[in-house]
Amino acid sequence: MNINLTLFAQALTFAAFIWFTVKVVWPPLLRAIETRQKNIADGLAAAEQGRKSLEVSKGQAEETIAQARERAGELLAQAEKRAAELIEEAKAAAKEEGAREKAAAKAEIEQEVARAREQLRDQVAMLAVAGAEKILRREVDAKAHAELLGSIKGQL
């Protein structure tokens, strides 16, 4: 009987231990486990949110880099266009300057030609007078015959 009573006492003690564990020890353990699970779940959620945020940030960074490259390309194209415009403006200015110099040279040449013609007229008139003088064997007064000499110059 002792074995039965011992067995009964051990079963009763074990039941009391289980009841005490369920009522006193188990709730704080469950709260600690639930708190730990919640902390782990929150950490995993934060990590997932951080990963998504990182992906969004990478996308924004790539977009910003693409925009910067596009802007740099536009600026480069504008600079090349402006350089071409400046070259064309310089060419046009050089052509205008060349045309002005050509016109000035042409005017100067025309003046020189006019002066040369005038000198030739004077020389031809003098030669004509000298020739007439030799033919007539007498001296012709250039001052007296200025009108005649002027008409000869006009005809030449």
C-alpha positions as CSV (number, residue, x, y, z in Angstrom):
1,M,0.0,0.0,0.0
2,N,2.8,2.2,0.6
3,I,3.6,2.1,-3.0
4,N,0.1,3.1,-3.9
5,L,0.0,5.9,-1.4
6,T,3.4,7.1,-2.5
7,L,2.2,6.9,-6.1
8,F,-1.0,8.8,-5.2
9,A,1.1,11.4,-3.3
10,Q,3.5,11.8,-6.2
11,A,0.6,12.1,-8.6
12,L,-1.1,14.7,-6.4
13,T,2.2,16.6,-6.0
14,F,2.8,16.4,-9.8
15,A,-0.8,17.7,-10.3
16,A,-0.1,20.6,-7.9
17,F,3.1,21.3,-9.6
18,I,1.4,21.4,-13.0
19,W,-1.4,23.7,-11.6
20,F,1.2,26.0,-10.0
21,T,3.2,26.1,-13.3
22,V,0.1,26.8,-15.4
23,K,-1.1,29.5,-13.0
24,V,2.1,31.2,-11.9
25,V,5.1,30.3,-14.1
26,W,3.5,29.7,-17.5
27,P,1.9,33.2,-18.1
28,P,5.1,35.2,-17.6
29,L,6.9,32.7,-19.9
30,L,4.2,33.1,-22.5
31,R,4.4,36.9,-22.3
32,A,8.2,36.8,-22.6
33,I,7.9,34.4,-25.6
34,E,5.2,36.5,-27.2
35,T,7.2,39.7,-26.6
36,R,10.2,38.1,-28.1
37,Q,8.2,36.9,-31.1
38,K,6.7,40.3,-31.5
39,N,10.2,41.9,-31.3
40,I,11.5,39.4,-33.9
41,A,8.5,40.0,-36.2
42,D,8.9,43.8,-35.8
43,G,12.6,43.4,-36.6
44,L,11.9,41.3,-39.7
45,A,9.2,43.8,-40.8
46,A,11.6,46.7,-40.3
47,A,14.3,44.9,-42.3
48,E,11.8,44.2,-45.0
49,Q,10.7,47.9,-45.0
50,G,14.4,48.9,-45.0
51,R,15.0,46.6,-48.0
52,K,12.0,48.1,-49.9
53,S,13.2,51.6,-48.9
54,L,16.6,50.7,-50.2
55,E,15.2,49.5,-53.5
56,V,13.1,52.7,-53.8
57,S,16.2,54.8,-53.0
58,K,18.3,52.9,-55.6
59,G,15.5,53.5,-58.2
60,Q,15.4,57.2,-57.3
61,A,19.2,57.4,-57.5
62,E,19.3,55.7,-60.9
63,E,16.6,58.0,-62.1
64,T,18.5,61.0,-60.8
65,I,21.6,59.8,-62.5
66,A,19.8,59.2,-65.7
67,Q,18.3,62.7,-65.6
68,A,21.8,64.1,-64.8
69,R,23.2,62.3,-67.8
70,E,20.4,63.4,-70.0
71,R,20.9,67.0,-68.8
72,A,24.7,66.7,-69.4
73,G,23.9,65.5,-72.9
74,E,21.6,68.4,-73.6
75,L,24.2,70.8,-72.3
76,L,26.8,69.3,-74.4
77,A,24.6,69.4,-77.5
78,Q,23.8,73.1,-76.7
79,A,27.5,73.8,-76.3
80,E,28.2,72.2,-79.7
81,K,25.4,74.0,-81.3
82,R,26.6,77.3,-79.9
83,A,30.1,76.6,-81.1
84,A,28.8,75.9,-84.5
85,E,26.8,79.1,-84.4
86,L,29.9,81.1,-83.3
87,I,31.9,79.5,-86.1
88,E,29.2,80.5,-88.6
89,E,29.0,84.0,-87.2
90,A,32.8,84.3,-87.5
91,K,32.7,83.0,-91.1
92,A,29.9,85.5,-91.9
93,A,31.9,88.3,-90.2
94,A,35.0,87.3,-92.1
95,K,33.1,87.3,-95.4
96,E,31.7,90.7,-94.6
97,E,35.2,92.0,-93.7
98,G,36.6,90.5,-96.9
99,A,33.8,92.1,-98.9
100,R,34.5,95.4,-97.3
101,E,38.2,95.1,-97.9
102,K,37.6,94.0,-101.5
103,A,35.2,97.0,-102.1
104,A,37.8,99.3,-100.5
105,A,40.5,97.8,-102.7
106,K,38.3,98.1,-105.8
107,A,37.6,101.7,-105.0
108,E,41.2,102.4,-104.5
109,I,42.0,100.7,-107.8
110,E,39.4,102.7,-109.5
111,Q,40.9,105.9,-108.1
112,E,44.3,104.9,-109.2
113,V,43.0,104.1,-112.7
114,A,41.2,107.5,-112.8
115,R,44.5,109.2,-111.7
116,A,46.5,107.2,-114.3
117,R,44.0,108.1,-117.0
118,E,44.2,111.8,-116.0
119,Q,48.0,111.6,-116.1
120,L,47.8,109.9,-119.5
121,R,45.5,112.6,-120.8
122,D,47.8,115.3,-119.6
123,Q,50.8,113.5,-121.1
124,V,48.9,112.9,-124.4
125,A,47.8,116.5,-124.5
126,M,51.4,117.6,-123.9
127,L,52.6,115.2,-126.6
128,A,49.9,116.5,-128.9
129,V,51.0,120.1,-128.2
130,A,54.6,119.2,-128.7
131,G,53.8,117.4,-131.9
132,A,51.8,120.3,-133.2
133,E,54.5,122.7,-132.2
134,K,57.0,120.7,-134.1
135,I,54.7,120.5,-137.1
136,L,54.0,124.2,-137.1
137,R,57.6,125.0,-136.2
138,R,56.5,127.5,-133.7
139,E,55.7,127.5,-130.0
140,V,52.1,127.1,-129.0
141,D,51.1,128.9,-125.7
142,A,49.4,126.4,-123.4
143,K,47.8,129.1,-121.3
144,A,46.3,130.7,-124.4
145,H,45.0,127.5,-125.8
146,A,43.7,125.9,-122.5
147,E,40.2,125.6,-123.9
148,L,41.5,123.7,-126.9
149,L,43.6,121.5,-124.7
150,G,40.6,120.8,-122.4
151,S,38.5,119.7,-125.3
152,I,41.4,117.4,-126.5
153,K,41.5,115.9,-123.0
154,G,37.8,115.3,-123.0
155,Q,38.0,113.5,-126.3
156,L,40.8,111.2,-125.0
